[in-house]
Amino acid sequence: MLNLETLKAIDVHAHAEVSARDPQPPSVFQQGAKKYFKHEHDSAPTIPQIAAYYRERSMACVIFSVDGERARGIKPVSNEEVAELAAENSDVMIPFASIDPARGAEGVREARRLIEHYGVRGFKFHPQYQEFFPNDRAAYPLYEVIAEAELPALFHTGHSGMGTGLPGGGGIRLKYGNPMDVDDVAVDFPTMPIVLAHPSWPWQDEALSICLHKPQVYIDLSGWSPKYFPPQLIQYANTQLKKKVLFGTDYPLITPDRWLADFEKIDIRPEVRPLILKENAIDLLKLRA
């Protein structure tokens, strides 16, 4: 189990990209993202390797894959593998599941099974990669299961490193990343915690407004080096949203070492830093009894 007193930080955004049980060759998206993020490692780590990395740093992480098999034809690391290996490393890992809303009733049944039998603690959605608008009513039966369990739903928002630089953006349509579509979800599911993942450029002001307006909405800071954060994001993180902003990296594409080194250099108030790095995640994920 997590030792909240000794953990230095909780990264709410880490990707399981390589299966330890069913390895697949790197996808064109993984290769493109590695170039875009100037990723320094030759290969993506498996979940046990990710756990060892965070354990060495006295940190924990939320770990998930992305179910884009229908839209992209790329087999993800299975939710079962994520949950089982996270359970084996429960001192540093919190498992989220990923289900394509287009899977309909079958996806709803899987969500219930993963919650009841695998102990997943939230769900990850990537609307651009999965090709859906978050407020599409076809996704609502899946949200109903998540809301019933009082678990968070994390949505990719803003620009996508996935597909950047590939011909036609690799087929990724940026329109699905506008956080205003998630605002409808926040209205219709007021008890379901929602995380707007990443600085939501070019819709940063929209994301800040939603987070300010909807009590259950958070923002994670993954996918960007802190040195590139827009001024208004830093302003609100220091003030009105100081209890709703979360440390996240996008590991392995951005490492905690790199992110934290840059975080030290930006103008975040000393009393706010521990909230962003750990305390807000503890509240969101209900980690304290």
N, C-alpha and C positions, 0 to 999 in steps of 0.2 A: 504494500500500500504506500501511497505517497506520504512522505514526511514533510508536511507543510512548513515546519519550523526550520528545517535545514535546506530546503530548496531555495535557490537564489532567484529563480524566475520560472514562469510557465509560458512556453511558446504555444500559442493556440493555433498554429498553422504550419504543420509539417506534412510532407507528402510521402506516401509509400509508393514508389515508382517501380521497384524491382521485386519480384516475387522470389522468396527463398524456396518455394515449393514447385513453382511452374514458371521458370525463367522465360522471358520473351525478349527478342532483339529490341534495341532502342527504337522508338518510333520517330518519325520525321519531326513530330512536335517536340519530343525530348531533345533531339539533336539541335533543333532550331533554338529552343529555350536556353540550352547550354551556351550557345554562342551569344544570344541576346543578353544574358545575365553575366557573361564573362566568367562562367563557372570554372573553378580551378581544378576540379577532380575529374579523373578519367572516366569513372563509372559511378552510377548512382548506388547508394548503399541499400542493403536489405533492412528489414525492420529490426532484427537483432543488432545489426551494426549501428542503426540509428539510435537504438536504446543505449548502446555502449557509449556513443558519442555524447548523449545528453547526461548520462550518469557520470562521466568524467568531469562534467562541468557543474554538477549539482543542480541540474535543471530538469524540468519535465516538459513533455510536449503532447499536444493533441495530434494524433496521427490518423490519416485517412488516405484512401485512393479516390479516383474519380471515375464513375461509371459512365464512360462515353462510348461503349461498344456499339450501340445502335447507330449513333451519329457519326462516329469516326472509324468504326471497324477495328478498334484497338482494344485488346483484352486487358482489363485492369487487374491489379492485385485484388483478390477476392475480399469481400467484407469479412468472411469467416477467417481468412488468414490474418487480416488486420486485427480482428478482435482477439483471436486466440494468442497471437504473438504479443499483443499488448498486455494480455492477461498474464503472460509469462514474465513480463517486464513491468508489472504494475507499479513498481516504485518510481518509474519515470515516464509512463505512457498512459494516455487516456484515449480510448478508441472512439472514433466517429465512423459512421457508415456513409456510403454514397449510393443512391438509387436514382436512376433516370426516371423522372415522372412519367415518361411515355410508356413505361412498363405497366401502367394501369393497375388493375386489381392484383395482378401477380406481384407487382412491386409493393403494394400496400401490405400484402400477406408477408412478404419478405421483411419489410420494416418491423412488423409486429414480432416476427420470429427473432430478428436480430436484437430487438430490445429485450424480449422475454428470456431468450436462451443464450445470448452472447454478451449481454451487458454493455451494448454500445451506449455512449453518453451524449450523442448528438448526431447530426447529419450534415453532410457537405454537398452543396450544389454548385455547379459551374454552368450557368445558363448559356454562355457563349459556346463552350465546348460541347454541351449537351443539346444545344439548339432549342431553347424554349424561353418564353417570357415568364418570369417568376409569378406574375399575376394571372397566368393562364388557368382557368378554372379546372382544367384537366389534372392539374397538380394538387388541387385542394384535398382530395381524399388522402393523399400521402401526408400532407401537412396536418390533417386531422389526427392521424396516428401519432405524429411527433408532438403535437400540442397536448394530446391526451396524456402522454407520458411526461409532459413538462420538460422536454429536452430542447436544446437550442438547435436552430437551423442556421448554417453558415453559407452565405451566398457570395460567390465571386462578383465583384463590381468593378466598373471602370475599364480602363485599357487592359488588353490581354497580352502578356509576354508570350503566351502560347500562340504561335502562328506569326508573330512579328518577323518580318523579313522574308517570309516564305512567299512564293508566287500566289497572289490573291489572298494573302494572309492565311494560307493553308485552309481556306474555306471558312475561317472563323469570322462571324459577323458581330461587330462590336455593339450593334444596337441592343443586343440582349443584356449588355452590362450596365445599362442605365439604372441606378439605384431607385429611381422614382417608381419603377415597377414593383420593387420590394415594399415600397410604402403601402401599396394596396394590401399586400400580405400582412403587414403589421396592423393594419386596420381590421382585417377580417379574422386575425388570430392574435388577439391582444394579450393572451397569456403565454404565447410561444416566444421565448427569447430568440432574437435574431441578431446575427453578426454580419455587418457589411464588411466583407474582406477587402483589404487593400485601401490605400488612398485612392479615391474613386475618380481620379482624373480621366476625362475632362469634366466630370460631374461632381467635383469635390464639394461645392457649396450645397448641392442637393443632398449629398450624404450627411453633411453636418446638420442641415435642417431637419432631416428625418430623425436623426439620432437625438436631436434636441427636443423634437416634438413627440416622439413615441417612447414611452418609458422603458420598453423592453428591448430597444434597439441599441446595439453596441457597434463600435468600429474597431477592426484590427488593423495593425500597421504593417502588415506583411507585404512582400513583393517589391518594396522600395527600400533603398538605403535611406536612413533618416536624414541624411544631408540634403536629400531632394524633397523633403516634405514641404508642401506649400505653407506660407505664413499663416493662413487662416486655420489650418489644421493644428499647428502648434499653439496658436492663440486659444482655440477651444479646448484642446487637450489640457492646457494649463488652468482653465477656468471652468466653464459651465459643464464640460463633458469629462472632467478629470476622473470621474468614477465609471466612465463608460468607454474608455479607450484601452485597447489590449495589445500587449506585446505579441507580435507574430513575425515570422521570418520568410516563409515560403521555402524552408529547407527541403531539399539540399541545394536549391538554386541560390539562395542567400543563406549563409551560415550565421548562427548566433554570434560567433566571434566577430564577424564583419559588422553585423547589425549593431551589436552593443558598443563596439568601438566608435561607430559613427553617432550613436545615440548619446554618448558621453559629451559630444561636441556641440549639440544643439541646445537651445535655450528652453529646457524643461525645468520647472521649479523642483528643488530638492525634495519637497514633501509630496510631489506628484509622481516622481520616478517609481517608488515602490508600489504605488497604485497601478501604474501601467504594467510594470514588470511582473507582478504576481497577484496583488490583492484583488484587482478587478476580475481576474480569471477565476479566482477562488469563489467569488460571489456568483459569477455567471454560471459556473459549473457545479455550484452547491457542494463544494468539497469539504466544507466544515460541517460537522454534525450540529 
